[in-house]
Amino acid sequence: MSRKRVIGVSYTEGGSPPTVVVKGAGEAAEAALDQARAQNEVPIVRDPELVAQLYRVPVDSAIGRDLFPVMAALLAHVLHIDSKRQQAAK
């Protein structure tokens, strides 16, 4: 059985490329997910293929250009989720 892995990515609109800010496996992954869930503002997206690609990127490093298209789709999805949350809060 494979261990659960997570990746945390940070992006500032108009800033530098998305950066891997946290990654973990097993218990560290569970702890990172618990912390993200506790902060309702942190969206959680399940994409095992993307995790496998991003897991090779060191923490505090920007993602490579080869992952830009995938990250653009992910960011669009997250922005859509944020929009829905804001509408529901009104």
MARGU-714686 format. One record per atom (N, C-alpha, C, CB): residue number from 1; residue in one letter; atom name; x, y negated, z negated. Coordinates in Angstrom, 3 decimals, always signed. Glycine has a CB too. Layout:
residues N
nr / rest / atom / px / py / pz
NUM / a / CA / X / Y / Z;
...
This chain:
residues 90
nr / rest / atom / px / py / pz
1 / m / N / +0.853 / +1.195 / +0.000;
1 / m / CA / +0.000 / +0.000 / +0.000;
1 / m / C / +0.884 / -1.237 / +0.000;
1 / m / CB / -0.962 / -0.010 / -1.230;
2 / s / N / +0.593 / -2.193 / +0.868;
2 / s / CA / +1.396 / -3.400 / +0.931;
2 / s / C / +1.003 / -4.360 / -0.183;
2 / s / CB / +1.246 / -4.075 / +2.295;
3 / r / N / +1.979 / -5.126 / -0.612;
3 / r / CA / +1.742 / -6.107 / -1.669;
3 / r / C / +1.091 / -7.344 / -1.075;
3 / r / CB / +3.061 / -6.478 / -2.390;
4 / k / N / +0.222 / -7.957 / -1.861;
4 / k / CA / -0.413 / -9.208 / -1.431;
4 / k / C / +0.652 / -10.288 / -1.349;
4 / k / CB / -1.560 / -9.633 / -2.408;
5 / r / N / +0.603 / -11.071 / -0.287;
5 / r / CA / +1.525 / -12.190 / -0.119;
5 / r / C / +0.732 / -13.449 / +0.167;
5 / r / CB / +2.540 / -11.914 / +1.015;
6 / v / N / +1.228 / -14.571 / -0.324;
6 / v / CA / +0.602 / -15.867 / -0.064;
6 / v / C / +1.665 / -16.876 / +0.346;
6 / v / CB / -0.171 / -16.369 / -1.310;
7 / i / N / +1.191 / -17.857 / +1.089;
7 / i / CA / +2.025 / -18.972 / +1.530;
7 / i / C / +1.252 / -20.249 / +1.250;
7 / i / CB / +2.407 / -18.853 / +3.053;
8 / g / N / +1.905 / -21.235 / +0.682;
8 / g / CA / +1.312 / -22.556 / +0.510;
8 / g / C / +1.997 / -23.522 / +1.461;
8 / g / CB / +1.433 / -23.045 / -0.963;
9 / v / N / +1.195 / -24.257 / +2.210;
9 / v / CA / +1.721 / -25.187 / +3.200;
9 / v / C / +1.198 / -26.577 / +2.879;
9 / v / CB / +1.326 / -24.761 / +4.645;
10 / s / N / +2.067 / -27.553 / +3.010;
10 / s / CA / +1.688 / -28.944 / +2.781;
10 / s / C / +1.861 / -29.716 / +4.083;
10 / s / CB / +2.536 / -29.581 / +1.636;
11 / y / N / +0.921 / -30.621 / +4.324;
11 / y / CA / +0.998 / -31.445 / +5.521;
11 / y / C / +0.411 / -32.814 / +5.225;
11 / y / CB / +0.263 / -30.777 / +6.706;
12 / t / N / +1.121 / -33.844 / +5.639;
12 / t / CA / +0.630 / -35.208 / +5.525;
12 / t / C / +0.405 / -35.731 / +6.936;
12 / t / CB / +1.629 / -36.119 / +4.727;
13 / e / N / -0.826 / -36.154 / +7.194;
13 / e / CA / -1.180 / -36.618 / +8.533;
13 / e / C / -0.239 / -37.731 / +8.971;
13 / e / CB / -2.640 / -37.105 / +8.573;
14 / g / N / +0.295 / -37.579 / +10.160;
14 / g / CA / +1.203 / -38.575 / +10.706;
14 / g / C / +2.618 / -38.457 / +10.174;
14 / g / CB / +0.682 / -39.937 / +10.419;
15 / g / N / +2.833 / -37.499 / +9.281;
15 / g / CA / +4.157 / -37.325 / +8.701;
15 / g / C / +4.969 / -36.282 / +9.425;
15 / g / CB / +4.043 / -36.956 / +7.257;
16 / s / N / +5.836 / -35.664 / +8.681;
16 / s / CA / +6.690 / -34.623 / +9.244;
16 / s / C / +5.875 / -33.348 / +9.476;
16 / s / CB / +7.893 / -34.338 / +8.309;
17 / p / N / +6.464 / -32.365 / +10.122;
17 / p / CA / +5.736 / -31.112 / +10.372;
17 / p / C / +5.305 / -30.454 / +9.058;
17 / p / CB / +6.612 / -30.135 / +11.188;
18 / p / N / +4.311 / -29.565 / +9.119;
18 / p / CA / +3.906 / -28.837 / +7.912;
18 / p / C / +5.099 / -28.137 / +7.277;
18 / p / CB / +2.808 / -27.815 / +8.241;
19 / t / N / +5.106 / -28.112 / +5.950;
19 / t / CA / +6.217 / -27.547 / +5.184;
19 / t / C / +5.713 / -26.445 / +4.285;
19 / t / CB / +6.924 / -28.629 / +4.356;
20 / v / N / +6.460 / -25.358 / +4.212;
20 / v / CA / +6.143 / -24.288 / +3.270;
20 / v / C / +6.549 / -24.779 / +1.881;
20 / v / CB / +6.879 / -22.936 / +3.647;
21 / v / N / +5.587 / -24.852 / +0.962;
21 / v / CA / +5.867 / -25.370 / -0.376;
21 / v / C / +5.854 / -24.288 / -1.451;
21 / v / CB / +4.865 / -26.435 / -0.729;
22 / v / N / +5.235 / -23.152 / -1.153;
22 / v / CA / +5.228 / -22.051 / -2.111;
22 / v / C / +5.003 / -20.756 / -1.346;
22 / v / CB / +4.131 / -22.255 / -3.208;
23 / k / N / +5.619 / -19.705 / -1.830;
23 / k / CA / +5.315 / -18.389 / -1.295;
23 / k / C / +5.564 / -17.384 / -2.403;
23 / k / CB / +6.171 / -18.066 / -0.024;
24 / g / N / +4.819 / -16.301 / -2.352;
24 / g / CA / +4.967 / -15.287 / -3.371;
24 / g / C / +4.329 / -13.989 / -2.937;
24 / g / CB / +4.368 / -15.755 / -4.675;
25 / a / N / +4.713 / -12.922 / -3.643;
25 / a / CA / +4.170 / -11.596 / -3.371;
25 / a / C / +3.815 / -10.939 / -4.700;
25 / a / CB / +5.186 / -10.720 / -2.564;
26 / g / N / +2.850 / -10.034 / -4.646;
26 / g / CA / +2.453 / -9.300 / -5.841;
26 / g / C / +1.873 / -10.212 / -6.909;
26 / g / CB / +3.633 / -8.546 / -6.402;
27 / e / N / +2.423 / -10.136 / -8.119;
27 / e / CA / +1.916 / -10.944 / -9.230;
27 / e / C / +2.095 / -12.434 / -8.981;
27 / e / CB / +2.612 / -10.555 / -10.521;
28 / a / N / +3.183 / -12.816 / -8.332;
28 / a / CA / +3.400 / -14.230 / -8.014;
28 / a / C / +2.328 / -14.723 / -7.044;
28 / a / CB / +4.811 / -14.445 / -7.414;
29 / a / N / +1.919 / -13.865 / -6.119;
29 / a / CA / +0.857 / -14.225 / -5.178;
29 / a / C / -0.457 / -14.422 / -5.920;
29 / a / CB / +0.699 / -13.144 / -4.088;
30 / e / N / -0.766 / -13.512 / -6.828;
30 / e / CA / -2.000 / -13.640 / -7.616;
30 / e / C / -1.992 / -14.923 / -8.434;
30 / e / CB / -2.177 / -12.426 / -8.543;
31 / a / N / -0.840 / -15.254 / -9.031;
31 / a / CA / -0.737 / -16.478 / -9.830;
31 / a / C / -0.944 / -17.714 / -8.958;
31 / a / CB / +0.631 / -16.549 / -10.533;
32 / a / N / -0.357 / -17.713 / -7.763;
32 / a / CA / -0.523 / -18.848 / -6.851;
32 / a / C / -1.979 / -18.991 / -6.430;
32 / a / CB / +0.372 / -18.681 / -5.611;
33 / l / N / -2.640 / -17.872 / -6.149;
33 / l / CA / -4.060 / -17.918 / -5.770;
33 / l / C / -4.918 / -18.405 / -6.931;
33 / l / CB / -4.541 / -16.531 / -5.306;
34 / d / N / -4.637 / -17.937 / -8.147;
34 / d / CA / -5.387 / -18.403 / -9.319;
34 / d / C / -5.248 / -19.903 / -9.493;
34 / d / CB / -4.910 / -17.685 / -10.585;
35 / q / N / -4.035 / -20.416 / -9.297;
35 / q / CA / -3.810 / -21.851 / -9.435;
35 / q / C / -4.555 / -22.620 / -8.341;
35 / q / CB / -2.303 / -22.167 / -9.382;
36 / a / N / -4.541 / -22.106 / -7.136;
36 / a / CA / -5.253 / -22.766 / -6.033;
36 / a / C / -6.754 / -22.773 / -6.286;
36 / a / CB / -4.947 / -22.068 / -4.696;
37 / r / N / -7.275 / -21.655 / -6.796;
37 / r / CA / -8.713 / -21.581 / -7.083;
37 / r / C / -9.106 / -22.546 / -8.204;
37 / r / CB / -9.108 / -20.144 / -7.467;
38 / a / N / -8.215 / -22.743 / -9.163;
38 / a / CA / -8.490 / -23.651 / -10.278;
38 / a / C / -8.562 / -25.099 / -9.797;
38 / a / CB / -7.412 / -23.508 / -11.364;
39 / q / N / -7.842 / -25.397 / -8.726;
39 / q / CA / -7.870 / -26.731 / -8.133;
39 / q / C / -8.812 / -26.667 / -6.939;
39 / q / CB / -6.425 / -27.218 / -7.709;
40 / n / N / -10.058 / -26.933 / -7.143;
40 / n / CA / -11.076 / -26.761 / -6.102;
40 / n / C / -10.752 / -27.458 / -4.797;
40 / n / CB / -12.383 / -27.256 / -6.597;
41 / e / N / -9.795 / -28.368 / -4.811;
41 / e / CA / -9.466 / -29.130 / -3.605;
41 / e / C / -8.511 / -28.373 / -2.684;
41 / e / CB / -8.855 / -30.466 / -3.988;
42 / v / N / -7.968 / -27.257 / -3.136;
42 / v / CA / -6.991 / -26.513 / -2.347;
42 / v / C / -7.717 / -25.431 / -1.549;
42 / v / CB / -5.893 / -25.886 / -3.262;
43 / p / N / -7.806 / -25.602 / -0.234;
43 / p / CA / -8.485 / -24.581 / +0.571;
43 / p / C / -7.643 / -23.311 / +0.674;
43 / p / CB / -8.794 / -25.123 / +1.977;
44 / i / N / -8.323 / -22.184 / +0.667;
44 / i / CA / -7.666 / -20.890 / +0.804;
44 / i / C / -8.169 / -20.258 / +2.098;
44 / i / CB / -7.946 / -19.962 / -0.439;
45 / v / N / -7.234 / -19.924 / +2.969;
45 / v / CA / -7.561 / -19.325 / +4.251;
45 / v / C / -6.853 / -17.977 / +4.326;
45 / v / CB / -7.147 / -20.257 / +5.443;
46 / r / N / -7.596 / -16.933 / +4.691;
46 / r / CA / -7.006 / -15.595 / +4.819;
46 / r / C / -6.631 / -15.359 / +6.271;
46 / r / CB / -7.986 / -14.491 / +4.318;
47 / d / N / -5.338 / -15.177 / +6.491;
47 / d / CA / -4.843 / -14.882 / +7.828;
47 / d / C / -3.544 / -14.088 / +7.682;
47 / d / CB / -4.620 / -16.198 / +8.660;
48 / p / N / -3.646 / -12.769 / +7.543;
48 / p / CA / -2.457 / -11.939 / +7.314;
48 / p / C / -1.376 / -12.088 / +8.383;
48 / p / CB / -2.863 / -10.502 / +7.233;
49 / e / N / -1.771 / -12.273 / +9.635;
49 / e / CA / -0.777 / -12.428 / +10.705;
49 / e / C / +0.005 / -13.721 / +10.540;
49 / e / CB / -1.456 / -12.401 / +12.081;
50 / l / N / -0.692 / -14.803 / +10.167;
50 / l / CA / -0.012 / -16.078 / +9.949;
50 / l / C / +0.901 / -15.990 / +8.733;
50 / l / CB / -1.034 / -17.215 / +9.769;
51 / v / N / +0.440 / -15.337 / +7.671;
51 / v / CA / +1.279 / -15.156 / +6.484;
51 / v / C / +2.566 / -14.425 / +6.861;
51 / v / CB / +0.515 / -14.374 / +5.382;
52 / a / N / +2.448 / -13.383 / +7.674;
52 / a / CA / +3.629 / -12.623 / +8.084;
52 / a / C / +4.627 / -13.521 / +8.828;
52 / a / CB / +3.217 / -11.434 / +8.974;
53 / q / N / +4.118 / -14.418 / +9.661;
53 / q / CA / +5.002 / -15.323 / +10.400;
53 / q / C / +5.609 / -16.380 / +9.489;
53 / q / CB / +4.240 / -15.996 / +11.535;
54 / l / N / +4.776 / -16.960 / +8.626;
54 / l / CA / +5.254 / -18.038 / +7.757;
54 / l / C / +6.145 / -17.540 / +6.630;
54 / l / CB / +4.083 / -18.782 / +7.173;
55 / y / N / +6.014 / -16.281 / +6.260;
55 / y / CA / +6.796 / -15.761 / +5.136;
55 / y / C / +8.297 / -15.799 / +5.427;
55 / y / CB / +6.366 / -14.329 / +4.812;
56 / r / N / +8.657 / -15.871 / +6.697;
56 / r / CA / +10.073 / -15.951 / +7.077;
56 / r / C / +10.640 / -17.357 / +6.899;
56 / r / CB / +10.251 / -15.510 / +8.523;
57 / v / N / +9.773 / -18.360 / +6.751;
57 / v / CA / +10.213 / -19.748 / +6.594;
57 / v / C / +10.580 / -19.981 / +5.131;
57 / v / CB / +9.102 / -20.753 / +7.058;
58 / p / N / +11.782 / -20.500 / +4.857;
58 / p / CA / +12.172 / -20.761 / +3.467;
58 / p / C / +11.283 / -21.833 / +2.823;
58 / p / CB / +13.644 / -21.196 / +3.406;
59 / v / N / +11.123 / -21.745 / +1.512;
59 / v / CA / +10.382 / -22.764 / +0.759;
59 / v / C / +11.093 / -24.109 / +0.949;
59 / v / CB / +10.279 / -22.385 / -0.775;
60 / d / N / +10.305 / -25.170 / +1.040;
60 / d / CA / +10.771 / -26.542 / +1.266;
60 / d / C / +11.328 / -26.752 / +2.673;
60 / d / CB / +11.832 / -26.898 / +0.247;
61 / s / N / +10.971 / -25.863 / +3.596;
61 / s / CA / +11.394 / -26.017 / +4.988;
61 / s / C / +10.174 / -26.250 / +5.873;
61 / s / CB / +12.183 / -24.770 / +5.467;
62 / a / N / +10.380 / -27.049 / +6.906;
62 / a / CA / +9.312 / -27.293 / +7.877;
62 / a / C / +9.146 / -26.054 / +8.752;
62 / a / CB / +9.622 / -28.553 / +8.750;
63 / i / N / +7.927 / -25.857 / +9.209;
63 / i / CA / +7.688 / -24.730 / +10.111;
63 / i / C / +8.319 / -25.038 / +11.463;
63 / i / CB / +6.161 / -24.443 / +10.263;
64 / g / N / +8.634 / -24.015 / +12.220;
64 / g / CA / +9.235 / -24.196 / +13.540;
64 / g / C / +8.199 / -24.562 / +14.587;
64 / g / CB / +9.966 / -22.938 / +13.962;
65 / r / N / +8.667 / -25.107 / +15.674;
65 / r / CA / +7.787 / -25.520 / +16.773;
65 / r / C / +6.948 / -24.367 / +17.318;
65 / r / CB / +8.610 / -26.119 / +17.895;
66 / d / N / +7.479 / -23.158 / +17.229;
66 / d / CA / +6.735 / -22.012 / +17.756;
66 / d / C / +5.432 / -21.776 / +17.007;
66 / d / CB / +7.589 / -20.764 / +17.694;
67 / l / N / +5.344 / -22.272 / +15.761;
67 / l / CA / +4.122 / -22.100 / +14.965;
67 / l / C / +3.201 / -23.320 / +15.009;
67 / l / CB / +4.487 / -21.801 / +13.527;
68 / f / N / +3.589 / -24.382 / +15.711;
68 / f / CA / +2.754 / -25.583 / +15.775;
68 / f / C / +1.334 / -25.296 / +16.267;
68 / f / CB / +3.401 / -26.606 / +16.678;
69 / p / N / +1.151 / -24.544 / +17.358;
69 / p / CA / -0.221 / -24.307 / +17.830;
69 / p / C / -1.087 / -23.581 / +16.793;
69 / p / CB / -0.189 / -23.498 / +19.119;
70 / v / N / -0.507 / -22.609 / +16.123;
70 / v / CA / -1.254 / -21.864 / +15.104;
70 / v / C / -1.579 / -22.772 / +13.926;
70 / v / CB / -0.453 / -20.629 / +14.627;
71 / m / N / -0.608 / -23.574 / +13.513;
71 / m / CA / -0.832 / -24.486 / +12.386;
71 / m / C / -1.851 / -25.560 / +12.749;
71 / m / CB / +0.489 / -25.140 / +11.952;
72 / a / N / -1.864 / -26.002 / +13.998;
72 / a / CA / -2.859 / -26.994 / +14.424;
72 / a / C / -4.263 / -26.415 / +14.279;
72 / a / CB / -2.604 / -27.437 / +15.893;
73 / a / N / -4.438 / -25.166 / +14.679;
73 / a / CA / -5.743 / -24.514 / +14.531;
73 / a / C / -6.103 / -24.360 / +13.060;
73 / a / CB / -5.744 / -23.138 / +15.223;
74 / l / N / -5.129 / -24.003 / +12.235;
74 / l / CA / -5.366 / -23.856 / +10.798;
74 / l / C / -5.747 / -25.199 / +10.177;
74 / l / CB / -4.117 / -23.279 / +10.099;
75 / l / N / -5.027 / -26.249 / +10.523;
75 / l / CA / -5.333 / -27.575 / +9.972;
75 / l / C / -6.711 / -28.051 / +10.419;
75 / l / CB / -4.264 / -28.593 / +10.396;
76 / a / N / -7.091 / -27.773 / +11.648;
76 / a / CA / -8.433 / -28.138 / +12.112;
76 / a / C / -9.486 / -27.401 / +11.299;
76 / a / CB / -8.600 / -27.822 / +13.615;
77 / h / N / -9.233 / -26.143 / +11.009;
77 / h / CA / -10.158 / -25.351 / +10.187;
77 / h / C / -10.270 / -25.936 / +8.777;
77 / h / CB / -9.691 / -23.879 / +10.115;
78 / v / N / -9.144 / -26.282 / +8.186;
78 / v / CA / -9.137 / -26.854 / +6.834;
78 / v / C / -9.859 / -28.197 / +6.818;
78 / v / CB / -7.689 / -27.023 / +6.321;
79 / l / N / -9.639 / -29.024 / +7.823;
79 / l / CA / -10.339 / -30.314 / +7.887;
79 / l / C / -11.843 / -30.111 / +8.012;
79 / l / CB / -9.823 / -31.153 / +9.070;
80 / h / N / -12.246 / -29.091 / +8.744;
80 / h / CA / -13.667 / -28.758 / +8.875;
80 / h / C / -14.240 / -28.353 / +7.516;
80 / h / CB / -13.869 / -27.619 / +9.908;
81 / i / N / -13.506 / -27.533 / +6.782;
81 / i / CA / -13.934 / -27.119 / +5.435;
81 / i / C / -14.060 / -28.335 / +4.532;
81 / i / CB / -12.936 / -26.099 / +4.825;
82 / d / N / -13.058 / -29.222 / +4.568;
82 / d / CA / -13.093 / -30.436 / +3.740;
82 / d / C / -14.298 / -31.302 / +4.087;
82 / d / CB / -11.797 / -31.246 / +3.917;
83 / s / N / -14.615 / -31.415 / +5.364;
83 / s / CA / -15.762 / -32.201 / +5.797;
83 / s / C / -17.063 / -31.626 / +5.235;
83 / s / CB / -15.822 / -32.254 / +7.326;
84 / k / N / -17.188 / -30.308 / +5.294;
84 / k / CA / -18.378 / -29.666 / +4.761;
84 / k / C / -18.490 / -29.875 / +3.238;
84 / k / CB / -18.359 / -28.167 / +5.094;
85 / r / N / -17.365 / -29.798 / +2.545;
85 / r / CA / -17.365 / -30.020 / +1.083;
85 / r / C / -17.818 / -31.439 / +0.757;
85 / r / CB / -15.953 / -29.764 / +0.488;
86 / q / N / -17.326 / -32.401 / +1.521;
86 / q / CA / -17.693 / -33.793 / +1.280;
86 / q / C / -19.170 / -34.023 / +1.539;
86 / q / CB / -16.861 / -34.722 / +2.152;
87 / q / N / -19.708 / -33.410 / +2.589;
87 / q / CA / -21.124 / -33.562 / +2.890;
87 / q / C / -21.988 / -32.914 / +1.816;
87 / q / CB / -21.443 / -32.961 / +4.252;
88 / a / N / -21.547 / -31.779 / +1.309;
88 / a / CA / -22.308 / -31.078 / +0.266;
88 / a / C / -22.276 / -31.851 / -1.048;
88 / a / CB / -21.749 / -29.659 / +0.054;
89 / a / N / -21.219 / -32.612 / -1.279;
89 / a / CA / -21.095 / -33.367 / -2.522;
89 / a / C / -21.978 / -34.615 / -2.534;
89 / a / CB / -19.649 / -33.761 / -2.743;
90 / k / N / -22.450 / -35.041 / -1.376;
90 / k / CA / -23.274 / -36.261 / -1.291;
90 / k / C / -24.676 / -36.027 / -1.759;
90 / k / CB / -23.305 / -36.786 / +0.119;
